[in-house]
Amino acid sequence: DISIPDTPPTKSQTSKKKRKRIPFSEEETRALLRGMKRFPTGPDERGRWKEILAHYWDIFSVNNRTNVNLKDKHRNMLASGEI
């Protein structure tokens, strides 16, 4: 017997836990900048971030960074005028 709920689940019931924000270290920032020079933008932007993450995995794995974290950091650095 399968019961169907009367209302859809709330966001808190379906969403994943939000990760605690960990600021990028100087070493991570330098690795990101080096990676951007080593792997210039191509037709597939996602590939660029994955390549940088894979190449500098020893640095980015310490804080469990993802390719999306790298992309977001790059975007924020552009917006703040850091690069």
mmCIF file of the N, C-alpha and C atoms, coordinates in Angstrom:
data_MODEL
# 
_entry.id   MODEL 
# 
loop_
_atom_site.group_PDB 
_atom_site.id 
_atom_site.type_symbol 
_atom_site.label_atom_id 
_atom_site.label_alt_id 
_atom_site.label_comp_id 
_atom_site.label_asym_id 
_atom_site.label_entity_id 
_atom_site.label_seq_id 
_atom_site.pdbx_PDB_ins_code 
_atom_site.Cartn_x 
_atom_site.Cartn_y 
_atom_site.Cartn_z 
_atom_site.occupancy 
_atom_site.B_iso_or_equiv 
_atom_site.pdbx_formal_charge 
_atom_site.auth_seq_id 
_atom_site.auth_comp_id 
_atom_site.auth_asym_id 
_atom_site.auth_atom_id 
_atom_site.pdbx_PDB_model_num 
ATOM 1   N N  . ASP A 1 1  ? 0.858  -1.178 0.000   1.00 0.00 ? 1  ASP A N  1 
ATOM 2   C CA . ASP A 1 1  ? 0.000  0.000  0.000   1.00 0.00 ? 1  ASP A CA 1 
ATOM 3   C C  . ASP A 1 1  ? 0.906  1.244  0.000   1.00 0.00 ? 1  ASP A C  1 
ATOM 4   N N  . ILE A 1 2  ? 0.756  2.096  -1.002  1.00 0.00 ? 2  ILE A N  1 
ATOM 5   C CA . ILE A 1 2  ? 1.544  3.322  -1.123  1.00 0.00 ? 2  ILE A CA 1 
ATOM 6   C C  . ILE A 1 2  ? 0.665  4.496  -0.759  1.00 0.00 ? 2  ILE A C  1 
ATOM 7   N N  . SER A 1 3  ? 1.134  5.310  0.189   1.00 0.00 ? 3  SER A N  1 
ATOM 8   C CA . SER A 1 3  ? 0.371  6.500  0.556   1.00 0.00 ? 3  SER A CA 1 
ATOM 9   C C  . SER A 1 3  ? 0.979  7.708  -0.142  1.00 0.00 ? 3  SER A C  1 
ATOM 10  N N  . ILE A 1 4  ? 0.133  8.578  -0.624  1.00 0.00 ? 4  ILE A N  1 
ATOM 11  C CA . ILE A 1 4  ? 0.561  9.797  -1.310  1.00 0.00 ? 4  ILE A CA 1 
ATOM 12  C C  . ILE A 1 4  ? 0.273  10.972 -0.383  1.00 0.00 ? 4  ILE A C  1 
ATOM 13  N N  . PRO A 1 5  ? 1.294  11.788 -0.090  1.00 0.00 ? 5  PRO A N  1 
ATOM 14  C CA . PRO A 1 5  ? 1.058  12.925 0.815   1.00 0.00 ? 5  PRO A CA 1 
ATOM 15  C C  . PRO A 1 5  ? 0.110  13.945 0.197   1.00 0.00 ? 5  PRO A C  1 
ATOM 16  N N  . ASP A 1 6  ? -0.598 14.669 1.077   1.00 0.00 ? 6  ASP A N  1 
ATOM 17  C CA . ASP A 1 6  ? -1.544 15.679 0.630   1.00 0.00 ? 6  ASP A CA 1 
ATOM 18  C C  . ASP A 1 6  ? -0.853 16.922 0.079   1.00 0.00 ? 6  ASP A C  1 
ATOM 19  N N  . THR A 1 7  ? 0.337  17.214 0.566   1.00 0.00 ? 7  THR A N  1 
ATOM 20  C CA . THR A 1 7  ? 1.066  18.410 0.135   1.00 0.00 ? 7  THR A CA 1 
ATOM 21  C C  . THR A 1 7  ? 2.473  18.024 -0.307  1.00 0.00 ? 7  THR A C  1 
ATOM 22  N N  . PRO A 1 8  ? 3.046  18.814 -1.199  1.00 0.00 ? 8  PRO A N  1 
ATOM 23  C CA . PRO A 1 8  ? 4.419  18.521 -1.615  1.00 0.00 ? 8  PRO A CA 1 
ATOM 24  C C  . PRO A 1 8  ? 5.389  18.756 -0.452  1.00 0.00 ? 8  PRO A C  1 
ATOM 25  N N  . PRO A 1 9  ? 6.551  18.113 -0.499  1.00 0.00 ? 9  PRO A N  1 
ATOM 26  C CA . PRO A 1 9  ? 7.516  18.312 0.588   1.00 0.00 ? 9  PRO A CA 1 
ATOM 27  C C  . PRO A 1 9  ? 8.015  19.748 0.616   1.00 0.00 ? 9  PRO A C  1 
ATOM 28  N N  . THR A 1 10 ? 8.351  20.221 1.810   1.00 0.00 ? 10 THR A N  1 
ATOM 29  C CA . THR A 1 10 ? 8.895  21.571 1.936   1.00 0.00 ? 10 THR A CA 1 
ATOM 30  C C  . THR A 1 10 ? 10.338 21.585 1.453   1.00 0.00 ? 10 THR A C  1 
ATOM 31  N N  . LYS A 1 11 ? 10.854 22.775 1.209   1.00 0.00 ? 11 LYS A N  1 
ATOM 32  C CA . LYS A 1 11 ? 12.216 22.904 0.724   1.00 0.00 ? 11 LYS A CA 1 
ATOM 33  C C  . LYS A 1 11 ? 13.203 22.278 1.704   1.00 0.00 ? 11 LYS A C  1 
ATOM 34  N N  . SER A 1 12 ? 12.967 22.470 2.999   1.00 0.00 ? 12 SER A N  1 
ATOM 35  C CA . SER A 1 12 ? 13.891 21.913 3.995   1.00 0.00 ? 12 SER A CA 1 
ATOM 36  C C  . SER A 1 12 ? 13.876 20.388 3.997   1.00 0.00 ? 12 SER A C  1 
ATOM 37  N N  . GLN A 1 13 ? 12.804 19.799 3.535   1.00 0.00 ? 13 GLN A N  1 
ATOM 38  C CA . GLN A 1 13 ? 12.726 18.344 3.484   1.00 0.00 ? 13 GLN A CA 1 
ATOM 39  C C  . GLN A 1 13 ? 13.417 17.770 2.250   1.00 0.00 ? 13 GLN A C  1 
ATOM 40  N N  . THR A 1 14 ? 13.610 18.574 1.226   1.00 0.00 ? 14 THR A N  1 
ATOM 41  C CA . THR A 1 14 ? 14.170 18.059 -0.023  1.00 0.00 ? 14 THR A CA 1 
ATOM 42  C C  . THR A 1 14 ? 15.562 18.569 -0.331  1.00 0.00 ? 14 THR A C  1 
ATOM 43  N N  . SER A 1 15 ? 15.971 19.689 0.245   1.00 0.00 ? 15 SER A N  1 
ATOM 44  C CA . SER A 1 15 ? 17.248 20.281 -0.130  1.00 0.00 ? 15 SER A CA 1 
ATOM 45  C C  . SER A 1 15 ? 18.404 19.617 0.603   1.00 0.00 ? 15 SER A C  1 
ATOM 46  N N  . LYS A 1 16 ? 19.564 19.682 -0.044  1.00 0.00 ? 16 LYS A N  1 
ATOM 47  C CA . LYS A 1 16 ? 20.780 19.161 0.567   1.00 0.00 ? 16 LYS A CA 1 
ATOM 48  C C  . LYS A 1 16 ? 21.253 20.165 1.606   1.00 0.00 ? 16 LYS A C  1 
ATOM 49  N N  . LYS A 1 17 ? 22.100 19.700 2.509   1.00 0.00 ? 17 LYS A N  1 
ATOM 50  C CA . LYS A 1 17 ? 22.660 20.614 3.494   1.00 0.00 ? 17 LYS A CA 1 
ATOM 51  C C  . LYS A 1 17 ? 23.577 21.607 2.797   1.00 0.00 ? 17 LYS A C  1 
ATOM 52  N N  . LYS A 1 18 ? 23.499 22.859 3.196   1.00 0.00 ? 18 LYS A N  1 
ATOM 53  C CA . LYS A 1 18 ? 24.354 23.889 2.632   1.00 0.00 ? 18 LYS A CA 1 
ATOM 54  C C  . LYS A 1 18 ? 25.748 23.742 3.225   1.00 0.00 ? 18 LYS A C  1 
ATOM 55  N N  . ARG A 1 19 ? 26.747 23.835 2.363   1.00 0.00 ? 19 ARG A N  1 
ATOM 56  C CA . ARG A 1 19 ? 28.125 23.719 2.829   1.00 0.00 ? 19 ARG A CA 1 
ATOM 57  C C  . ARG A 1 19 ? 28.555 24.994 3.542   1.00 0.00 ? 19 ARG A C  1 
ATOM 58  N N  . LYS A 1 20 ? 29.373 24.835 4.560   1.00 0.00 ? 20 LYS A N  1 
ATOM 59  C CA . LYS A 1 20 ? 29.909 25.990 5.274   1.00 0.00 ? 20 LYS A CA 1 
ATOM 60  C C  . LYS A 1 20 ? 30.901 26.696 4.358   1.00 0.00 ? 20 LYS A C  1 
ATOM 61  N N  . ARG A 1 21 ? 30.808 28.004 4.305   1.00 0.00 ? 21 ARG A N  1 
ATOM 62  C CA . ARG A 1 21 ? 31.688 28.790 3.443   1.00 0.00 ? 21 ARG A CA 1 
ATOM 63  C C  . ARG A 1 21 ? 33.096 28.785 4.000   1.00 0.00 ? 21 ARG A C  1 
ATOM 64  N N  . ILE A 1 22 ? 34.055 28.401 3.170   1.00 0.00 ? 22 ILE A N  1 
ATOM 65  C CA . ILE A 1 22 ? 35.464 28.413 3.549   1.00 0.00 ? 22 ILE A CA 1 
ATOM 66  C C  . ILE A 1 22 ? 36.180 29.337 2.568   1.00 0.00 ? 22 ILE A C  1 
ATOM 67  N N  . PRO A 1 23 ? 36.727 30.450 3.051   1.00 0.00 ? 23 PRO A N  1 
ATOM 68  C CA . PRO A 1 23 ? 37.406 31.378 2.141   1.00 0.00 ? 23 PRO A CA 1 
ATOM 69  C C  . PRO A 1 23 ? 38.579 30.695 1.434   1.00 0.00 ? 23 PRO A C  1 
ATOM 70  N N  . PHE A 1 24 ? 38.863 31.126 0.209   1.00 0.00 ? 24 PHE A N  1 
ATOM 71  C CA . PHE A 1 24 ? 40.003 30.599 -0.533  1.00 0.00 ? 24 PHE A CA 1 
ATOM 72  C C  . PHE A 1 24 ? 41.289 31.039 0.150   1.00 0.00 ? 24 PHE A C  1 
ATOM 73  N N  . SER A 1 25 ? 42.235 30.121 0.249   1.00 0.00 ? 25 SER A N  1 
ATOM 74  C CA . SER A 1 25 ? 43.547 30.459 0.794   1.00 0.00 ? 25 SER A CA 1 
ATOM 75  C C  . SER A 1 25 ? 44.358 31.162 -0.298  1.00 0.00 ? 25 SER A C  1 
ATOM 76  N N  . GLU A 1 26 ? 45.454 31.792 0.127   1.00 0.00 ? 26 GLU A N  1 
ATOM 77  C CA . GLU A 1 26 ? 46.353 32.429 -0.855  1.00 0.00 ? 26 GLU A CA 1 
ATOM 78  C C  . GLU A 1 26 ? 46.853 31.388 -1.853  1.00 0.00 ? 26 GLU A C  1 
ATOM 79  N N  . GLU A 1 27 ? 47.182 30.204 -1.351  1.00 0.00 ? 27 GLU A N  1 
ATOM 80  C CA . GLU A 1 27 ? 47.695 29.138 -2.216  1.00 0.00 ? 27 GLU A CA 1 
ATOM 81  C C  . GLU A 1 27 ? 46.646 28.715 -3.248  1.00 0.00 ? 27 GLU A C  1 
ATOM 82  N N  . GLU A 1 28 ? 45.392 28.603 -2.824  1.00 0.00 ? 28 GLU A N  1 
ATOM 83  C CA . GLU A 1 28 ? 44.318 28.236 -3.751  1.00 0.00 ? 28 GLU A CA 1 
ATOM 84  C C  . GLU A 1 28 ? 44.121 29.327 -4.803  1.00 0.00 ? 28 GLU A C  1 
ATOM 85  N N  . THR A 1 29 ? 44.167 30.570 -4.387  1.00 0.00 ? 29 THR A N  1 
ATOM 86  C CA . THR A 1 29 ? 44.002 31.684 -5.325  1.00 0.00 ? 29 THR A CA 1 
ATOM 87  C C  . THR A 1 29 ? 45.131 31.694 -6.349  1.00 0.00 ? 29 THR A C  1 
ATOM 88  N N  . ARG A 1 30 ? 46.364 31.493 -5.883  1.00 0.00 ? 30 ARG A N  1 
ATOM 89  C CA . ARG A 1 30 ? 47.503 31.448 -6.814  1.00 0.00 ? 30 ARG A CA 1 
ATOM 90  C C  . ARG A 1 30 ? 47.361 30.281 -7.793  1.00 0.00 ? 30 ARG A C  1 
ATOM 91  N N  . ALA A 1 31 ? 46.929 29.117 -7.289  1.00 0.00 ? 31 ALA A N  1 
ATOM 92  C CA . ALA A 1 31 ? 46.744 27.950 -8.159  1.00 0.00 ? 31 ALA A CA 1 
ATOM 93  C C  . ALA A 1 31 ? 45.663 28.224 -9.199  1.00 0.00 ? 31 ALA A C  1 
ATOM 94  N N  . LEU A 1 32 ? 44.593 28.892 -8.806  1.00 0.00 ? 32 LEU A N  1 
ATOM 95  C CA . LEU A 1 32 ? 43.530 29.232 -9.753  1.00 0.00 ? 32 LEU A CA 1 
ATOM 96  C C  . LEU A 1 32 ? 44.065 30.156 -10.846 1.00 0.00 ? 32 LEU A C  1 
ATOM 97  N N  . LEU A 1 33 ? 44.816 31.169 -10.458 1.00 0.00 ? 33 LEU A N  1 
ATOM 98  C CA . LEU A 1 33 ? 45.369 32.104 -11.446 1.00 0.00 ? 33 LEU A CA 1 
ATOM 99  C C  . LEU A 1 33 ? 46.352 31.400 -12.387 1.00 0.00 ? 33 LEU A C  1 
ATOM 100 N N  . ARG A 1 34 ? 47.213 30.532 -11.834 1.00 0.00 ? 34 ARG A N  1 
ATOM 101 C CA . ARG A 1 34 ? 48.141 29.762 -12.682 1.00 0.00 ? 34 ARG A CA 1 
ATOM 102 C C  . ARG A 1 34 ? 47.371 28.858 -13.635 1.00 0.00 ? 34 ARG A C  1 
ATOM 103 N N  . GLY A 1 35 ? 46.323 28.230 -13.115 1.00 0.00 ? 35 GLY A N  1 
ATOM 104 C CA . GLY A 1 35 ? 45.511 27.341 -13.938 1.00 0.00 ? 35 GLY A CA 1 
ATOM 105 C C  . GLY A 1 35 ? 44.812 28.070 -15.069 1.00 0.00 ? 35 GLY A C  1 
ATOM 106 N N  . MET A 1 36 ? 44.389 29.305 -14.816 1.00 0.00 ? 36 MET A N  1 
ATOM 107 C CA . MET A 1 36 ? 43.722 30.085 -15.864 1.00 0.00 ? 36 MET A CA 1 
ATOM 108 C C  . MET A 1 36 ? 44.694 30.420 -16.988 1.00 0.00 ? 36 MET A C  1 
ATOM 109 N N  . LYS A 1 37 ? 45.980 30.600 -16.654 1.00 0.00 ? 37 LYS A N  1 
ATOM 110 C CA . LYS A 1 37 ? 46.979 30.844 -17.696 1.00 0.00 ? 37 LYS A CA 1 
ATOM 111 C C  . LYS A 1 37 ? 47.309 29.559 -18.442 1.00 0.00 ? 37 LYS A C  1 
ATOM 112 N N  . ARG A 1 38 ? 47.392 28.461 -17.697 1.00 0.00 ? 38 ARG A N  1 
ATOM 113 C CA . ARG A 1 38 ? 47.762 27.174 -18.293 1.00 0.00 ? 38 ARG A CA 1 
ATOM 114 C C  . ARG A 1 38 ? 46.647 26.608 -19.176 1.00 0.00 ? 38 ARG A C  1 
ATOM 115 N N  . PHE A 1 39 ? 45.398 26.801 -18.777 1.00 0.00 ? 39 PHE A N  1 
ATOM 116 C CA . PHE A 1 39 ? 44.243 26.269 -19.507 1.00 0.00 ? 39 PHE A CA 1 
ATOM 117 C C  . PHE A 1 39 ? 43.358 27.430 -19.967 1.00 0.00 ? 39 PHE A C  1 
ATOM 118 N N  . PRO A 1 40 ? 43.714 28.083 -21.063 1.00 0.00 ? 40 PRO A N  1 
ATOM 119 C CA . PRO A 1 40 ? 42.903 29.219 -21.530 1.00 0.00 ? 40 PRO A CA 1 
ATOM 120 C C  . PRO A 1 40 ? 41.486 28.787 -21.915 1.00 0.00 ? 40 PRO A C  1 
ATOM 121 N N  . THR A 1 41 ? 40.615 29.756 -21.941 1.00 0.00 ? 41 THR A N  1 
ATOM 122 C CA . THR A 1 41 ? 39.211 29.497 -22.261 1.00 0.00 ? 41 THR A CA 1 
ATOM 123 C C  . THR A 1 41 ? 39.076 28.867 -23.632 1.00 0.00 ? 41 THR A C  1 
ATOM 124 N N  . GLY A 1 42 ? 38.246 27.847 -23.701 1.00 0.00 ? 42 GLY A N  1 
ATOM 125 C CA . GLY A 1 42 ? 37.947 27.176 -24.963 1.00 0.00 ? 42 GLY A CA 1 
ATOM 126 C C  . GLY A 1 42 ? 36.461 27.215 -25.205 1.00 0.00 ? 42 GLY A C  1 
ATOM 127 N N  . PRO A 1 43 ? 35.983 26.394 -26.116 1.00 0.00 ? 43 PRO A N  1 
ATOM 128 C CA . PRO A 1 43 ? 34.547 26.391 -26.421 1.00 0.00 ? 43 PRO A CA 1 
ATOM 129 C C  . PRO A 1 43 ? 33.699 25.877 -25.260 1.00 0.00 ? 43 PRO A C  1 
ATOM 130 N N  . ASP A 1 44 ? 34.287 25.061 -24.391 1.00 0.00 ? 44 ASP A N  1 
ATOM 131 C CA . ASP A 1 44 ? 33.534 24.513 -23.263 1.00 0.00 ? 44 ASP A CA 1 
ATOM 132 C C  . ASP A 1 44 ? 34.122 25.041 -21.962 1.00 0.00 ? 44 ASP A C  1 
ATOM 133 N N  . GLU A 1 45 ? 33.529 26.082 -21.401 1.00 0.00 ? 45 GLU A N  1 
ATOM 134 C CA . GLU A 1 45 ? 34.017 26.691 -20.163 1.00 0.00 ? 45 GLU A CA 1 
ATOM 135 C C  . GLU A 1 45 ? 34.103 25.675 -19.021 1.00 0.00 ? 45 GLU A C  1 
ATOM 136 N N  . ARG A 1 46 ? 33.124 24.763 -18.939 1.00 0.00 ? 46 ARG A N  1 
ATOM 137 C CA . ARG A 1 46 ? 33.125 23.808 -17.837 1.00 0.00 ? 46 ARG A CA 1 
ATOM 138 C C  . ARG A 1 46 ? 34.386 22.954 -17.853 1.00 0.00 ? 46 ARG A C  1 
ATOM 139 N N  . GLY A 1 47 ? 34.849 22.611 -19.034 1.00 0.00 ? 47 GLY A N  1 
ATOM 140 C CA . GLY A 1 47 ? 36.057 21.808 -19.151 1.00 0.00 ? 47 GLY A CA 1 
ATOM 141 C C  . GLY A 1 47 ? 37.259 22.508 -18.567 1.00 0.00 ? 47 GLY A C  1 
ATOM 142 N N  . ARG A 1 48 ? 37.317 23.807 -18.723 1.00 0.00 ? 48 ARG A N  1 
ATOM 143 C CA . ARG A 1 48 ? 38.437 24.586 -18.199 1.00 0.00 ? 48 ARG A CA 1 
ATOM 144 C C  . ARG A 1 48 ? 38.534 24.443 -16.688 1.00 0.00 ? 48 ARG A C  1 
ATOM 145 N N  . TRP A 1 49 ? 37.425 24.599 -15.993 1.00 0.00 ? 49 TRP A N  1 
ATOM 146 C CA . TRP A 1 49 ? 37.437 24.534 -14.532 1.00 0.00 ? 49 TRP A CA 1 
ATOM 147 C C  . TRP A 1 49 ? 37.755 23.124 -14.064 1.00 0.00 ? 49 TRP A C  1 
ATOM 148 N N  . LYS A 1 50 ? 37.263 22.121 -14.776 1.00 0.00 ? 50 LYS A N  1 
ATOM 149 C CA . LYS A 1 50 ? 37.561 20.735 -14.417 1.00 0.00 ? 50 LYS A CA 1 
ATOM 150 C C  . LYS A 1 50 ? 39.042 20.433 -14.607 1.00 0.00 ? 50 LYS A C  1 
ATOM 151 N N  . GLU A 1 51 ? 39.624 20.959 -15.674 1.00 0.00 ? 51 GLU A N  1 
ATOM 152 C CA . GLU A 1 51 ? 41.051 20.740 -15.926 1.00 0.00 ? 51 GLU A CA 1 
ATOM 153 C C  . GLU A 1 51 ? 41.900 21.403 -14.849 1.00 0.00 ? 51 GLU A C  1 
ATOM 154 N N  . ILE A 1 52 ? 41.559 22.620 -14.477 1.00 0.00 ? 52 ILE A N  1 
ATOM 155 C CA . ILE A 1 52 ? 42.303 23.319 -13.428 1.00 0.00 ? 52 ILE A CA 1 
ATOM 156 C C  . ILE A 1 52 ? 42.187 22.540 -12.115 1.00 0.00 ? 52 ILE A C  1 
ATOM 157 N N  . LEU A 1 53 ? 40.975 22.121 -11.780 1.00 0.00 ? 53 LEU A N  1 
ATOM 158 C CA . LEU A 1 53 ? 40.751 21.364 -10.554 1.00 0.00 ? 53 LEU A CA 1 
ATOM 159 C C  . LEU A 1 53 ? 41.581 20.082 -10.544 1.00 0.00 ? 53 LEU A C  1 
ATOM 160 N N  . ALA A 1 54 ? 41.575 19.360 -11.655 1.00 0.00 ? 54 ALA A N  1 
ATOM 161 C CA . ALA A 1 54 ? 42.324 18.103 -11.734 1.00 0.00 ? 54 ALA A CA 1 
ATOM 162 C C  . ALA A 1 54 ? 43.831 18.349 -11.639 1.00 0.00 ? 54 ALA A C  1 
ATOM 163 N N  . HIS A 1 55 ? 44.323 19.374 -12.322 1.00 0.00 ? 55 HIS A N  1 
ATOM 164 C CA . HIS A 1 55 ? 45.761 19.644 -12.359 1.00 0.00 ? 55 HIS A CA 1 
ATOM 165 C C  . HIS A 1 55 ? 46.297 20.065 -10.987 1.00 0.00 ? 55 HIS A C  1 
ATOM 166 N N  . TYR A 1 56 ? 45.514 20.829 -10.251 1.00 0.00 ? 56 TYR A N  1 
ATOM 167 C CA . TYR A 1 56 ? 45.937 21.326 -8.936  1.00 0.00 ? 56 TYR A CA 1 
ATOM 168 C C  . TYR A 1 56 ? 45.151 20.652 -7.804  1.00 0.00 ? 56 TYR A C  1 
ATOM 169 N N  . TRP A 1 57 ? 44.785 19.399 -8.003  1.00 0.00 ? 57 TRP A N  1 
ATOM 170 C CA . TRP A 1 57 ? 43.959 18.677 -7.046  1.00 0.00 ? 57 TRP A CA 1 
ATOM 171 C C  . TRP A 1 57 ? 44.592 18.638 -5.654  1.00 0.00 ? 57 TRP A C  1 
ATOM 172 N N  . ASP A 1 58 ? 45.908 18.521 -5.591  1.00 0.00 ? 58 ASP A N  1 
ATOM 173 C CA . ASP A 1 58 ? 46.578 18.459 -4.290  1.00 0.00 ? 58 ASP A CA 1 
ATOM 174 C C  . ASP A 1 58 ? 46.320 19.719 -3.465  1.00 0.00 ? 58 ASP A C  1 
ATOM 175 N N  . ILE A 1 59 ? 46.122 20.841 -4.121  1.00 0.00 ? 59 ILE A N  1 
ATOM 176 C CA . ILE A 1 59 ? 45.851 22.105 -3.427  1.00 0.00 ? 59 ILE A CA 1 
ATOM 177 C C  . ILE A 1 59 ? 44.353 22.259 -3.139  1.00 0.00 ? 59 ILE A C  1 
ATOM 178 N N  . PHE A 1 60 ? 43.515 22.021 -4.148  1.00 0.00 ? 60 PHE A N  1 
ATOM 179 C CA . PHE A 1 60 ? 42.076 22.259 -3.993  1.00 0.00 ? 60 PHE A CA 1 
ATOM 180 C C  . PHE A 1 60 ? 41.364 21.187 -3.158  1.00 0.00 ? 60 PHE A C  1 
ATOM 181 N N  . SER A 1 61 ? 41.943 19.991 -3.065  1.00 0.00 ? 61 SER A N  1 
ATOM 182 C CA . SER A 1 61 ? 41.277 18.921 -2.319  1.00 0.00 ? 61 SER A CA 1 
ATOM 183 C C  . SER A 1 61 ? 41.285 19.172 -0.817  1.00 0.00 ? 61 SER A C  1 
ATOM 184 N N  . VAL A 1 62 ? 42.201 20.002 -0.335  1.00 0.00 ? 62 VAL A N  1 
ATOM 185 C CA . VAL A 1 62 ? 42.282 20.283 1.105   1.00 0.00 ? 62 VAL A CA 1 
ATOM 186 C C  . VAL A 1 62 ? 40.952 20.832 1.624   1.00 0.00 ? 62 VAL A C  1 
ATOM 187 N N  . ASN A 1 63 ? 40.340 21.732 0.872   1.00 0.00 ? 63 ASN A N  1 
ATOM 188 C CA . ASN A 1 63 ? 39.056 22.323 1.272   1.00 0.00 ? 63 ASN A CA 1 
ATOM 189 C C  . ASN A 1 63 ? 37.890 21.810 0.434   1.00 0.00 ? 63 ASN A C  1 
ATOM 190 N N  . ASN A 1 64 ? 38.083 20.661 -0.211  1.00 0.00 ? 64 ASN A N  1 
ATOM 191 C CA . ASN A 1 64 ? 37.029 20.010 -1.004  1.00 0.00 ? 64 ASN A CA 1 
ATOM 192 C C  . ASN A 1 64 ? 36.416 20.938 -2.050  1.00 0.00 ? 64 ASN A C  1 
ATOM 193 N N  . ARG A 1 65 ? 37.247 21.666 -2.772  1.00 0.00 ? 65 ARG A N  1 
ATOM 194 C CA . ARG A 1 65 ? 36.750 22.581 -3.806  1.00 0.00 ? 65 ARG A CA 1 
ATOM 195 C C  . ARG A 1 65 ? 36.201 21.797 -4.992  1.00 0.00 ? 65 ARG A C  1 
ATOM 196 N N  . THR A 1 66 ? 35.198 22.380 -5.646  1.00 0.00 ? 66 THR A N  1 
ATOM 197 C CA . THR A 1 66 ? 34.633 21.811 -6.866  1.00 0.00 ? 66 THR A CA 1 
ATOM 198 C C  . THR A 1 66 ? 34.927 22.744 -8.030  1.00 0.00 ? 66 THR A C  1 
ATOM 199 N N  . ASN A 1 67 ? 34.665 22.258 -9.245  1.00 0.00 ? 67 ASN A N  1 
ATOM 200 C CA . ASN A 1 67 ? 34.856 23.118 -10.415 1.00 0.00 ? 67 ASN A CA 1 
ATOM 201 C C  . ASN A 1 67 ? 33.923 24.337 -10.340 1.00 0.00 ? 67 ASN A C  1 
ATOM 202 N N  . VAL A 1 68 ? 32.775 24.194 -9.727  1.00 0.00 ? 68 VAL A N  1 
ATOM 203 C CA . VAL A 1 68 ? 31.841 25.316 -9.571  1.00 0.00 ? 68 VAL A CA 1 
ATOM 204 C C  . VAL A 1 68 ? 32.427 26.351 -8.600  1.00 0.00 ? 68 VAL A C  1 
ATOM 205 N N  . ASN A 1 69 ? 33.107 25.883 -7.537  1.00 0.00 ? 69 ASN A N  1 
ATOM 206 C CA . ASN A 1 69 ? 33.761 26.818 -6.618  1.00 0.00 ? 69 ASN A CA 1 
ATOM 207 C C  . ASN A 1 69 ? 34.803 27.651 -7.357  1.00 0.00 ? 69 ASN A C  1 
ATOM 208 N N  . LEU A 1 70 ? 35.567 27.012 -8.252  1.00 0.00 ? 70 LEU A N  1 
ATOM 209 C CA . LEU A 1 70 ? 36.599 27.728 -9.011  1.00 0.00 ? 70 LEU A CA 1 
ATOM 210 C C  . LEU A 1 70 ? 35.964 28.771 -9.920  1.00 0.00 ? 70 LEU A C  1 
ATOM 211 N N  . LYS A 1 71 ? 34.900 28.378 -10.597 1.00 0.00 ? 71 LYS A N  1 
ATOM 212 C CA . LYS A 1 71 ? 34.199 29.304 -11.492 1.00 0.00 ? 71 LYS A CA 1 
ATOM 213 C C  . LYS A 1 71 ? 33.665 30.499 -10.714 1.00 0.00 ? 71 LYS A C  1 
ATOM 214 N N  . ASP A 1 72 ? 33.064 30.233 -9.564  1.00 0.00 ? 72 ASP A N  1 
ATOM 215 C CA . ASP A 1 72 ? 32.502 31.314 -8.746  1.00 0.00 ? 72 ASP A CA 1 
ATOM 216 C C  . ASP A 1 72 ? 33.590 32.241 -8.221  1.00 0.00 ? 72 ASP A C  1 
ATOM 217 N N  . LYS A 1 73 ? 34.711 31.676 -7.791  1.00 0.00 ? 73 LYS A N  1 
ATOM 218 C CA . LYS A 1 73 ? 35.818 32.496 -7.309  1.00 0.00 ? 73 LYS A CA 1 
ATOM 219 C C  . LYS A 1 73 ? 36.318 33.404 -8.432  1.00 0.00 ? 73 LYS A C  1 
ATOM 220 N N  . HIS A 1 74 ? 36.450 32.851 -9.632  1.00 0.00 ? 74 HIS A N  1 
ATOM 221 C CA . HIS A 1 74 ? 36.891 33.642 -10.796 1.00 0.00 ? 74 HIS A CA 1 
ATOM 222 C C  . HIS A 1 74 ? 35.914 34.779 -11.054 1.00 0.00 ? 74 HIS A C  1 
ATOM 223 N N  . ARG A 1 75 ? 34.626 34.483 -11.044 1.00 0.00 ? 75 ARG A N  1 
ATOM 224 C CA . ARG A 1 75 ? 33.593 35.497 -11.280 1.00 0.00 ? 75 ARG A CA 1 
ATOM 225 C C  . ARG A 1 75 ? 33.682 36.610 -10.234 1.00 0.00 ? 75 ARG A C  1 
ATOM 226 N N  . ASN A 1 76 ? 33.857 36.222 -8.973  1.00 0.00 ? 76 ASN A N  1 
ATOM 227 C CA . ASN A 1 76 ? 33.935 37.214 -7.894  1.00 0.00 ? 76 ASN A CA 1 
ATOM 228 C C  . ASN A 1 76 ? 35.210 38.041 -7.992  1.00 0.00 ? 76 ASN A C  1 
ATOM 229 N N  . MET A 1 77 ? 36.311 37.439 -8.427  1.00 0.00 ? 77 MET A N  1 
ATOM 230 C CA . MET A 1 77 ? 37.554 38.185 -8.601  1.00 0.00 ? 77 MET A CA 1 
ATOM 231 C C  . MET A 1 77 ? 37.406 39.209 -9.728  1.00 0.00 ? 77 MET A C  1 
ATOM 232 N N  . LEU A 1 78 ? 36.701 38.842 -10.786 1.00 0.00 ? 78 LEU A N  1 
ATOM 233 C CA . LEU A 1 78 ? 36.451 39.786 -11.883 1.00 0.00 ? 78 LEU A CA 1 
ATOM 234 C C  . LEU A 1 78 ? 35.598 40.960 -11.389 1.00 0.00 ? 78 LEU A C  1 
ATOM 235 N N  . ALA A 1 79 ? 34.546 40.634 -10.631 1.00 0.00 ? 79 ALA A N  1 
ATOM 236 C CA . ALA A 1 79 ? 33.623 41.663 -10.153 1.00 0.00 ? 79 ALA A CA 1 
ATOM 237 C C  . ALA A 1 79 ? 34.296 42.635 -9.186  1.00 0.00 ? 79 ALA A C  1 
ATOM 238 N N  . SER A 1 80 ? 35.243 42.130 -8.400  1.00 0.00 ? 80 SER A N  1 
ATOM 239 C CA . SER A 1 80 ? 35.896 42.994 -7.403  1.00 0.00 ? 80 SER A CA 1 
ATOM 240 C C  . SER A 1 80 ? 37.118 43.721 -7.969  1.00 0.00 ? 80 SER A C  1 
ATOM 241 N N  . GLY A 1 81 ? 37.488 43.403 -9.204  1.00 0.00 ? 81 GLY A N  1 
ATOM 242 C CA . GLY A 1 81 ? 38.642 44.063 -9.834  1.00 0.00 ? 81 GLY A CA 1 
ATOM 243 C C  . GLY A 1 81 ? 39.977 43.447 -9.460  1.00 0.00 ? 81 GLY A C  1 
ATOM 244 N N  . GLU A 1 82 ? 39.959 42.275 -8.803  1.00 0.00 ? 82 GLU A N  1 
ATOM 245 C CA . GLU A 1 82 ? 41.218 41.613 -8.453  1.00 0.00 ? 82 GLU A CA 1 
ATOM 246 C C  . GLU A 1 82 ? 41.990 41.164 -9.697  1.00 0.00 ? 82 GLU A C  1 
ATOM 247 N N  . ILE A 1 83 ? 41.243 40.835 -10.740 1.00 0.00 ? 83 ILE A N  1 
ATOM 248 C CA . ILE A 1 83 ? 41.887 40.437 -12.005 1.00 0.00 ? 83 ILE A CA 1 
ATOM 249 C C  . ILE A 1 83 ? 41.275 41.196 -13.152 1.00 0.00 ? 83 ILE A C  1 
# 
